[in-house]
Amino acid sequence: MSSGIEEKKLEGEAGVKSEGEAHVAHNEKLDHSQVLTNKDLMNEAIDGENNEHEQGVWEAAKSHPLACMWAFIFCFTIVMESFDMFLNTNFVALPYFKKQFGVLIGANEYSIPTRWQSALFQSGQCGAFIGVFAAGPITNRFGYRWTTIFALIFMNATIFISFFSTSLGMLVAGQLLEGIPWGFFISNSPAYASEIVPLALRGACTATLQMSWSIGGIIVAAASYGYNNRNDEWSWRVPTALQWIFPTPLLILIFLAPESPWWLIRRGRKAEALRSIERLGDKGERSHKTLAMIERTVELEAEMGGSPTLLDLIKGTDLRRTAIICMMYASQNFAGNLIANQATYFFEQAGISPDKSFQLNLINSCLQFVANALSWPLSAWFGRRTIYLWGTAINVTFLFILAICGSVHQNHQTSYAQACLGVIISFVYAGAMGPITYTIIAETSAVRLRALSTGVGRAAYYVAEIPMIFLASQMLNQTGWNLAGKCGYVWGSTAIVCWILAYFFLPELKNRSYREIDILFNRKVPARQFKETHIDVTENE
């Protein structure tokens, strides 16, 4: 008799012990495509979204360290675009490079002609323009991991052209080809980062894209400063060769990374999506709730349209979302960013000696890195709209002060004043508009169109940047308008336009799930009312 009681007791304990496992097994057998009609799955989806809203930044970071790491690794691919952009702007200020490829403009003084200077700055952007349009369809087909791996392999190959160049024409061609994978990196990085981290971490993790940009600038500034006094071709070939330190290690790491569970769900690969969610930090029952939450949003968006195409970006409410993304990306060129990108050359044109200009550029790059780090707590404390509007307003003020300094009688003091204002403008951009723009872009797009919309948005950036680079070169170059700090009048005016557009059209998306964002756009809520509009967790639209 006692043995019978013991058997029943053991059976009971086994039942209790396996209850959680049975729940997981049961959920695995359910058809998650019926999340909108299955009451149990809908409850799990609601719980999953509530869990995201309840998590604070620190709690989410502690529970999802691997998600943060993978997001940073993907964002780090942008270091290569940053590296090349800053490299070219430093080359036109490099004494031996100017002597080898430039024209004589004075007593033993050389300068790269404006047309070649613009070509060097623009060729990579032209290649990236091709890359961003190719990235969306390829990513939709093959996923973020394999698309980025392909781009890294292509990047490794194209660096050879730049390294072995013997003319400005070869350098331009090399930059054009290198730009194609840049388009893949900049399209996929913010999209992937926003999809794998919890809601509370979206701002900080997508902001690391701007930090990667600053890291590239620091490496280039250090290498250029170290080699700028060499009087041979290695003064520019060695910094060019440093590009090879990035692609292969990143390729290996990204091969080991989990695919975005959102992309896997859209492809119908639910078992893989669940494993990916677990690898990113959610375990046990919580992973199933996260899966149900993702499925709910994907199914709601699927009801709005079938397979995503570029034409979907300009249909219905997605046209408004695409316009906001394009506006945010294009505005990066109009609020002082081009001064940051051409810092060394700007310092020289402001009257600083070449050696001091390279030193200032290194300081400027390091300060940008600090500003990027400060953007993490800023994105946790303040809204996206607030940061963008205040950051732009501050830079408008400094840009006009810079213009005034450039307009008065020039001496040693005004030269350093312009240089310092250039550093401040770069610092504000790197801490506010730069990083928060990537967060806004990643959050604004519909999940089903994210790979396409981030690509098209970046294309708008290049459409705006290519003529602006030509304008910036014309304003600064001694063979052009030679405006130095007076360029602040131009960039200050364009920044005002950006502020006005953002005030009327930029919505506040902080602490909103992707389901809530979809509903807000579908209801055509005015941008300034996004923050106050209540969306119930049970609503499906």
GIKA-V411366 format. One record per residue. N is the residue number from 0. SS is DSSP state (h for helix, s for strand, l for the rest). PSI is psi as a letter, one per 40 degrees, with the letter a starting at -180 (999 if undefined). D_CENTER is the distance of its C-alpha to the mean C-alpha in Angstrom with 2 decimals. Layout:
# GIKA-V411366
n=(N:N)
ss=(SS:SS)
psi=(PSI:PSI)
d_center=(D_CENTER:D_CENTER)
This chain:
# GIKA-V411366
n=(0:1:2:3:4:5:6:7:8:9:10:11:12:13:14:15:16:17:18:19:20:21:22:23:24:25:26:27:28:29:30:31:32:33:34:35:36:37:38:39:40:41:42:43:44:45:46:47:48:49:50:51:52:53:54:55:56:57:58:59:60:61:62:63:64:65:66:67:68:69:70:71:72:73:74:75:76:77:78:79:80:81:82:83:84:85:86:87:88:89:90:91:92:93:94:95:96:97:98:99:100:101:102:103:104:105:106:107:108:109:110:111:112:113:114:115:116:117:118:119:120:121:122:123:124:125:126:127:128:129:130:131:132:133:134:135:136:137:138:139:140:141:142:143:144:145:146:147:148:149:150:151:152:153:154:155:156:157:158:159:160:161:162:163:164:165:166:167:168:169:170:171:172:173:174:175:176:177:178:179:180:181:182:183:184:185:186:187:188:189:190:191:192:193:194:195:196:197:198:199:200:201:202:203:204:205:206:207:208:209:210:211:212:213:214:215:216:217:218:219:220:221:222:223:224:225:226:227:228:229:230:231:232:233:234:235:236:237:238:239:240:241:242:243:244:245:246:247:248:249:250:251:252:253:254:255:256:257:258:259:260:261:262:263:264:265:266:267:268:269:270:271:272:273:274:275:276:277:278:279:280:281:282:283:284:285:286:287:288:289:290:291:292:293:294:295:296:297:298:299:300:301:302:303:304:305:306:307:308:309:310:311:312:313:314:315:316:317:318:319:320:321:322:323:324:325:326:327:328:329:330:331:332:333:334:335:336:337:338:339:340:341:342:343:344:345:346:347:348:349:350:351:352:353:354:355:356:357:358:359:360:361:362:363:364:365:366:367:368:369:370:371:372:373:374:375:376:377:378:379:380:381:382:383:384:385:386:387:388:389:390:391:392:393:394:395:396:397:398:399:400:401:402:403:404:405:406:407:408:409:410:411:412:413:414:415:416:417:418:419:420:421:422:423:424:425:426:427:428:429:430:431:432:433:434:435:436:437:438:439:440:441:442:443:444:445:446:447:448:449:450:451:452:453:454:455:456:457:458:459:460:461:462:463:464:465:466:467:468:469:470:471:472:473:474:475:476:477:478:479:480:481:482:483:484:485:486:487:488:489:490:491:492:493:494:495:496:497:498:499:500:501:502:503:504:505:506:507:508:509:510:511:512:513:514:515:516:517:518:519:520:521:522:523:524:525:526:527:528:529:530:531:532:533:534:535:536:537:538:539:540)
ss=(l:h:h:h:h:h:h:h:h:h:h:h:h:h:h:h:h:l:h:h:h:h:h:h:h:h:h:h:h:l:l:h:h:h:l:l:l:l:h:h:h:h:h:h:h:h:h:h:h:h:h:h:h:h:l:l:h:h:h:h:h:h:h:l:h:h:h:h:h:h:h:h:h:h:h:h:l:l:h:h:h:h:h:h:h:h:h:h:h:h:h:l:l:l:h:h:h:h:h:h:h:l:s:s:s:s:l:l:s:s:s:l:l:h:h:h:h:h:h:h:h:h:h:h:h:h:h:h:h:h:h:h:h:h:h:h:h:h:h:h:h:h:h:h:h:h:h:h:h:h:h:h:h:h:h:h:h:h:h:h:h:h:h:l:l:l:l:h:h:h:h:h:h:h:h:h:h:h:h:h:h:h:h:h:h:h:h:h:h:h:h:h:h:h:h:h:l:l:h:h:h:h:h:h:h:h:h:h:h:h:h:h:h:h:h:h:h:h:h:h:h:h:h:h:h:h:h:l:l:l:l:l:l:h:h:h:h:h:h:h:h:l:l:h:h:h:h:h:h:h:h:h:h:h:h:h:l:l:l:l:h:h:h:h:h:h:l:l:l:h:h:h:h:h:h:h:h:h:h:h:l:l:l:h:h:h:h:h:h:h:h:h:h:h:h:h:h:h:h:h:h:h:l:l:l:l:l:l:l:h:h:h:h:h:l:l:h:h:h:h:h:h:h:h:h:h:h:h:h:h:h:l:l:l:l:l:h:h:h:h:h:l:h:h:h:h:h:h:h:l:l:l:l:h:h:h:h:h:h:h:h:h:h:h:h:h:h:h:h:h:h:h:h:h:h:h:h:h:h:h:h:l:l:h:h:h:h:h:h:h:h:h:h:h:h:h:h:h:h:h:h:h:h:h:h:h:h:l:l:l:l:h:h:h:h:h:h:h:h:h:h:h:h:h:h:h:h:h:h:h:h:l:h:h:h:h:h:h:h:h:h:h:h:h:l:l:h:h:h:h:h:h:h:h:h:h:h:h:h:h:h:h:h:h:h:h:h:h:h:h:h:h:h:h:h:h:l:l:l:l:l:l:l:h:h:h:h:h:h:h:h:h:h:h:h:h:h:h:h:h:h:h:h:h:h:l:l:l:l:l:l:l:l:h:h:h:h:h:h:h:h:h:l:l:l:l:h:h:h:l:l:l:l:l:l:l:l:l:l:l:l)
psi=(d:d:d:d:d:d:d:d:d:d:d:d:d:d:d:d:d:e:d:d:d:d:d:d:d:d:d:d:e:i:h:e:e:f:d:e:e:h:d:d:d:d:d:d:d:d:d:d:d:d:d:d:d:d:h:i:d:d:d:d:d:d:e:f:d:d:d:d:d:d:d:d:d:d:d:e:d:e:d:d:d:d:d:d:d:d:d:d:d:d:d:e:e:h:d:d:d:d:d:d:e:a:i:h:e:a:h:f:h:i:i:h:i:d:d:d:d:d:d:d:d:d:d:d:d:d:d:d:d:d:d:d:d:d:d:d:d:d:d:d:d:e:i:d:d:d:d:d:d:d:d:d:d:d:d:d:d:e:d:d:d:d:d:e:i:e:i:d:d:d:d:d:d:d:d:d:d:d:d:d:d:d:d:d:d:d:d:d:d:d:d:d:d:d:d:e:i:i:d:d:e:d:d:d:d:d:e:e:d:d:d:d:d:d:d:d:d:d:d:d:d:d:d:d:d:d:e:e:e:h:f:i:d:e:d:d:d:d:d:d:d:e:d:e:e:d:d:d:d:d:d:d:d:d:d:e:i:i:i:h:d:d:d:d:d:d:e:e:g:d:d:d:d:d:d:d:d:d:d:e:d:h:i:b:d:d:d:d:d:d:d:d:d:d:d:d:d:d:d:d:d:d:e:e:i:b:h:h:i:d:d:d:e:f:h:b:e:d:d:d:d:d:d:d:d:d:d:d:d:d:e:d:e:e:f:e:d:d:d:d:d:f:d:d:d:d:d:d:d:e:e:i:i:d:d:d:d:d:d:d:d:d:d:d:d:d:d:d:d:d:d:d:d:d:d:d:d:d:d:d:d:i:i:d:d:d:d:d:d:d:d:d:d:d:d:d:d:d:d:d:d:d:d:d:d:e:d:i:h:h:a:d:d:d:d:d:d:d:d:d:d:d:d:d:d:d:d:d:d:d:e:c:d:c:d:d:d:d:d:d:d:d:d:d:i:i:d:d:e:d:d:d:d:d:d:d:d:d:d:d:d:d:d:d:d:d:d:d:d:d:d:d:d:d:d:d:i:d:e:b:e:f:d:b:e:e:e:d:d:d:d:d:d:d:d:d:d:d:d:d:d:d:d:d:e:h:i:h:e:h:f:h:i:d:d:d:d:d:d:d:d:d:e:f:h:i:d:e:e:d:d:e:h:h:h:i:e:e:h:h:999)
d_center=(69.87:67.72:65.96:65.20:63.74:61.62:60.38:59.37:57.67:55.67:54.78:53.57:51.46:49.99:49.23:47.42:45.60:44.34:43.47:39.76:39.77:41.66:39.14:36.31:38.50:39.41:35.85:35.06:37.91:36.77:35.17:31.76:31.55:34.18:32.11:32.85:36.60:37.14:37.89:37.15:33.73:32.90:33.97:31.72:28.72:29.65:30.08:26.68:25.00:27.27:26.37:22.64:23.69:26.12:23.88:22.83:19.86:22.14:24.00:20.97:19.71:23.27:23.69:20.40:19.81:19.18:16.51:14.67:15.44:14.28:10.89:10.61:12.16:9.86:6.77:9.48:9.91:7.59:10.48:12.60:11.21:11.26:14.69:16.12:15.14:16.75:19.48:20.70:20.83:22.77:25.03:26.40:27.44:28.91:32.75:33.68:30.97:32.27:35.81:35.20:33.34:34.04:37.05:39.63:39.40:41.82:43.91:42.01:38.69:36.21:33.14:30.84:31.80:29.40:29.17:28.19:25.81:24.01:24.26:22.68:19.69:19.43:20.31:17.04:15.36:18.24:17.67:13.98:15.35:17.60:15.08:12.85:16.17:17.44:14.51:15.22:18.95:18.79:16.37:18.64:21.54:20.65:17.82:14.48:16.46:18.83:16.59:14.34:17.69:19.12:16.37:16.92:20.64:20.35:18.41:21.26:23.82:22.56:22.41:26.22:26.59:24.95:26.85:30.21:29.92:33.12:32.26:29.59:29.80:28.91:25.97:24.67:25.26:23.52:20.40:20.57:20.73:18.06:15.67:16.23:14.45:11.44:11.23:11.46:8.81:5.98:7.85:8.63:6.23:4.85:8.42:10.18:9.13:10.20:13.29:14.70:14.82:17.36:16.90:17.45:14.57:11.78:11.00:11.33:9.61:6.23:6.87:7.50:4.29:6.21:9.22:8.86:8.79:11.86:13.44:13.58:15.14:17.59:18.78:19.35:21.04:23.25:24.21:24.95:26.94:28.83:29.76:30.11:33.87:34.63:36.78:35.96:33.40:31.85:30.37:27.59:28.08:27.43:23.98:23.23:24.55:22.26:19.48:21.49:20.91:17.47:17.76:20.83:20.11:16.66:18.55:21.12:18.89:16.92:20.40:21.40:18.48:19.34:18.23:16.61:19.75:18.63:18.60:21.87:23.49:22.72:24.48:27.36:26.97:27.72:29.26:26.26:23.98:26.31:26.20:22.42:22.53:25.18:23.30:20.37:22.88:24.97:28.55:31.76:32.30:28.94:27.19:29.35:28.51:24.76:25.60:27.75:25.13:22.65:25.60:26.61:23.37:23.25:26.94:26.66:24.05:26.20:29.10:27.32:26.99:27.35:25.17:21.99:22.25:20.61:23.55:22.63:19.70:22.40:24.91:25.96:23.57:20.58:21.18:20.44:17.15:16.14:17.38:15.33:12.01:13.38:14.63:11.49:9.68:13.09:13.78:11.38:14.27:17.01:16.86:17.44:14.32:16.61:19.03:16.59:15.78:19.56:20.72:23.48:24.95:24.79:26.67:29.27:29.84:30.24:33.18:31.92:33.37:31.26:31.58:30.68:27.71:26.26:27.06:25.39:22.23:22.15:22.78:20.11:17.44:18.81:18.83:15.16:14.66:17.12:15.43:12.15:14.60:16.37:13.45:13.90:17.46:16.77:14.50:17.39:20.12:19.05:17.70:14.49:16.89:18.90:16.27:15.04:18.70:20.08:17.49:18.12:21.85:22.05:20.49:22.86:25.69:24.82:24.25:27.75:29.25:27.88:29.52:32.77:32.80:32.46:35.29:37.98:40.25:38.24:39.20:37.86:36.77:34.85:33.02:31.78:31.06:28.74:27.03:26.61:25.28:22.70:21.59:21.64:19.58:16.86:17.19:16.94:13.84:12.10:13.50:13.19:11.57:8.56:7.24:9.08:7.78:4.56:7.57:9.84:8.31:8.32:11.72:13.37:13.83:16.87:16.54:18.73:16.75:13.17:12.84:14.61:13.11:9.42:11.20:13.55:11.21:9.57:13.27:14.12:11.88:13.96:17.10:16.81:15.82:18.59:21.46:19.99:19.85:23.45:24.32:22.87:24.81:27.86:27.75:27.51:29.50:33.16:34.16:32.36:32.60:32.14:30.93:29.17:28.43:29.78:26.49:25.60:27.75:25.55:22.12:23.70:25.03:21.85:20.08:23.01:22.43:18.79:20.27:23.00:20.89:18.63:21.87:23.40:20.69:17.78:18.74:18.36:16.73:16.95:19.18:19.42:19.58:18.41:22.16:22.63:19.82:21.49:24.82:23.84:22.64:25.69:27.96:26.55:26.32:25.79:22.49:24.45:26.17:23.31:23.64:27.42:27.77:29.01:28.17:30.57:29.38:32.05:31.10:30.15:29.38)
